[in-house]
């Protein structure tokens, strides 16, 4: 005579993979620098445009810094690329 045992409360022998953790800190750092760079870039453009449009009696000149454009543009590009790559991984 065989004894039967219910397995309803038993756990699976096969271990499930642990749930994925949240967003890594380096992603947040890249996003933060990208947003900061975009804000600096946008405010610089708006400030220059405002000076050009609102100063009718005084000549306005401006000097474009190539290293600054490369730095801010690179940070913005890094944030955008990180965002696109992470969106495609989902």
GUNU-895355 format. One record per residue (C-alpha): residue in three letters; x, y, z. Coordinates in steps of 0.05 Angstrom, whole numbers, plus 32768, in hexadecimal, padded with zeros to 4 digits. Example, Ala and Ser with C-alpha at 12.3 -4.5 7.8 and 13.67 -1.06 7.14 Angstrom:
2
ALA80F67FA6809C
SER81117FEB808F
***
This chain:
90
UNK800080008000
UNK801F80437FEA
UNK801880838011
UNK800580BF7FE8
UNK801D81057FFA
UNK800381477FDF
UNK803781747FBD
UNK800B81B27FBC
UNK803581D77FF0
UNK807881BE7FD8
UNK80A881EE7FB6
UNK80C681E37F72
UNK810A81C47F72
UNK811D81F07F38
UNK813582347F51
UNK811A82707F2C
UNK814982A87F18
UNK814A82E27F49
UNK8122831E7F33
UNK814883537F0D
UNK8160838C7F38
UNK815083D57F29
UNK817484047EFB
UNK81C084067F07
UNK81DC84457F26
UNK820984537EE9
UNK81CB845A7EBE
UNK81AF848E7EED
UNK81F184B37EEC
UNK81F284B47EA0
UNK81AA84CC7E9E
UNK81B885037ED2
UNK81F5851D7EAC
UNK81CF851A7E6B
UNK819485427E87
UNK81C485747EA6
UNK81E9857C7E64
UNK81A885847E3E
UNK819185B97E6F
UNK81D285E07E6A
UNK81D185DB7E1F
UNK818885F27E1A
UNK8191862C7E4B
UNK81D086437E27
UNK81AA86447DE5
UNK816F86687E03
UNK819B869B7E26
UNK81C186AA7DE6
UNK818286AE7DBD
UNK816286DD7DF1
UNK819F870A7DF0
UNK819E870D7DA4
UNK8154871C7DA0
UNK814B874B7DDB
UNK818887797DD5
UNK817887A77D9B
UNK81A687E07DAF
UNK81E587B87DC0
UNK820A87887D93
UNK820C87427DAF
UNK824587137DA1
UNK824E86CC7DB8
UNK8287869A7DBA
UNK827886517DAE
UNK82A486227DD7
UNK82B385E37DAF
UNK82CA85BA7DEB
UNK828985CD7E10
UNK825E85B87DD5
UNK828485767DD0
UNK827E85697E1B
UNK8234857A7E22
UNK822385597DE0
UNK8249851A7DF4
UNK822485167E37
UNK81E185207E15
UNK81F284EB7DE1
UNK820884B97E17
UNK81C684C27E3C
UNK819D84BA7DFC
UNK81C4847C7DE6
UNK81BE845D7E2C
UNK8173846A7E2B
UNK8169844C7DE5
UNK8193840E7DF4
UNK816F84017E36
UNK812B84097E14
UNK813D83D77DDE
UNK815483A47E12
UNK810D839F7E2F
***
